[in-house]
Amino acid sequence: MKLEIFWEKNMLIDANIFLEVLLDQEKASSCKKILEDIRKGKTKAIITNFTIDSIIIIMNRNKTDLSSIELFIKSLLSYQGLTIYQINFKDRLNALKLIEKYNLDYEDAITLQSAISTNNKELLSFDAHFDKVEEIRRIEP
């Protein structure tokens, strides 16, 4: 699905959207545009504290220098349209049910549960396995 058609006022962002840009991957340019709109406050979005940590772990595993990781963390403060959702124990417990229901890994189950907890019906992600879940609609930039 294309972003322009289904974009709502607020949606959850999966880690892979930021990672496309941070690791200079194939779809980085389309992700840069939407992230810039969020940074400027033209678009509203939510990211979880868990997703931020996942991004940092992946950057570290990819041997990204620490100054670039620090820059990423500090840059989040400049995103006028971004809200950071703090996952809680209830989210973690409910995610376990989603693992069983949809055969997801824990990271994806937490992402899905965070969308549910924040009343988001859309998830900006490249992960096609979210297409099988009933609770959200996955869209791509």
C-alpha positions in Angstrom: 0.0 0.0 0.0 1.2 3.5 -0.7 1.6 6.1 2.0 -0.1 8.9 0.1 -3.4 7.0 0.0 -3.8 5.7 3.5 -1.9 8.1 5.7 -3.8 9.1 8.8 -3.0 11.8 11.4 -1.0 9.5 13.6 0.7 6.2 13.1 3.3 3.9 14.6 6.7 3.7 12.9 8.6 0.4 12.7 12.4 0.3 13.3 13.0 -0.5 9.6 11.9 2.9 8.5 14.7 4.6 10.4 17.2 1.9 9.6 16.7 2.3 5.9 18.0 5.9 6.3 20.6 5.2 9.0 22.2 2.3 7.2 21.8 3.9 3.8 19.7 1.0 2.4 17.7 0.6 -0.8 14.6 2.5 0.2 16.3 5.3 2.1 15.1 8.1 0.0 11.3 7.4 0.4 11.9 7.0 4.2 13.9 10.3 4.4 10.9 12.2 3.0 8.4 10.9 5.5 10.9 11.3 8.4 11.6 14.9 7.3 7.8 15.6 7.4 7.7 14.2 10.9 10.7 16.1 12.0 9.1 19.4 10.7 5.8 18.5 12.4 3.9 18.2 9.1 3.1 14.6 9.9 2.4 13.1 13.3 3.8 9.7 14.3 4.7 7.5 17.3 7.8 5.5 18.0 8.3 3.3 21.0 11.2 3.4 23.4 11.6 -0.3 22.6 11.9 0.5 18.9 14.5 3.2 19.6 16.6 0.7 21.5 16.2 -1.9 18.7 17.5 0.6 16.2 20.5 1.4 18.4 21.3 -2.3 18.9 21.2 -2.9 15.1 23.3 0.1 14.4 25.8 -1.1 17.0 25.8 -4.6 15.4 26.5 -3.0 12.1 29.5 -1.4 13.6 28.1 2.1 13.2 30.4 4.5 15.0 29.2 5.7 18.4 29.1 9.4 17.3 26.5 8.5 14.7 24.5 6.5 17.2 24.6 9.5 19.5 23.6 11.8 16.7 20.5 9.5 16.0 19.5 9.6 19.6 19.8 13.4 19.9 18.1 13.9 16.5 14.9 12.3 17.9 14.5 15.4 20.1 14.2 17.6 17.0 11.2 15.6 15.6 8.3 18.0 16.2 5.7 15.5 15.0 7.1 12.5 16.9 5.8 11.1 20.2 7.7 8.4 22.0 5.5 5.7 23.6 6.9 4.0 26.7 5.9 0.4 26.6 4.7 -1.1 29.9 4.4 -4.5 31.5 0.9 -4.9 30.2 2.2 -4.3 26.6 4.8 -7.0 27.2 2.3 -9.5 28.5 -0.2 -8.8 25.7 2.6 -9.1 23.1 3.1 -12.8 24.2 -0.5 -13.5 23.2 0.2 -11.8 19.8 3.3 -14.1 19.3 1.0 -17.1 19.6 -1.9 -15.6 17.6 0.2 -14.4 14.6 3.5 -16.4 14.9 5.5 -13.2 15.3 8.8 -12.7 17.0 8.9 -10.7 20.2 10.0 -7.4 18.6 7.2 -7.5 16.1 4.7 -8.5 18.7 5.7 -5.5 20.9 5.4 -3.2 17.8 1.9 -4.6 17.1 0.9 -4.3 20.8 2.1 -0.7 20.9 0.0 0.1 17.9 -3.0 -1.4 19.7 -2.2 0.4 23.0 -1.9 3.8 21.2 -5.1 3.2 19.2 -3.2 3.3 15.9 -4.8 1.5 13.0 -1.7 1.9 10.7 1.9 0.9 11.0 4.5 2.3 8.7 6.7 -0.7 8.0 8.4 -2.7 5.3 7.7 -6.0 7.1 5.0 -7.8 5.0 4.3 -10.3 7.8 2.2 -7.5 9.4 -0.2 -7.9 6.5 -1.7 -10.9 8.2 -2.7 -9.2 11.4 -6.3 -8.0 11.9 -5.6 -5.1 14.3 -3.6 -2.8 12.0 -3.0 -1.9 8.4 0.6 -1.9 7.3 1.6 0.8 4.9 4.9 1.7 3.2 6.4 5.1 2.4 
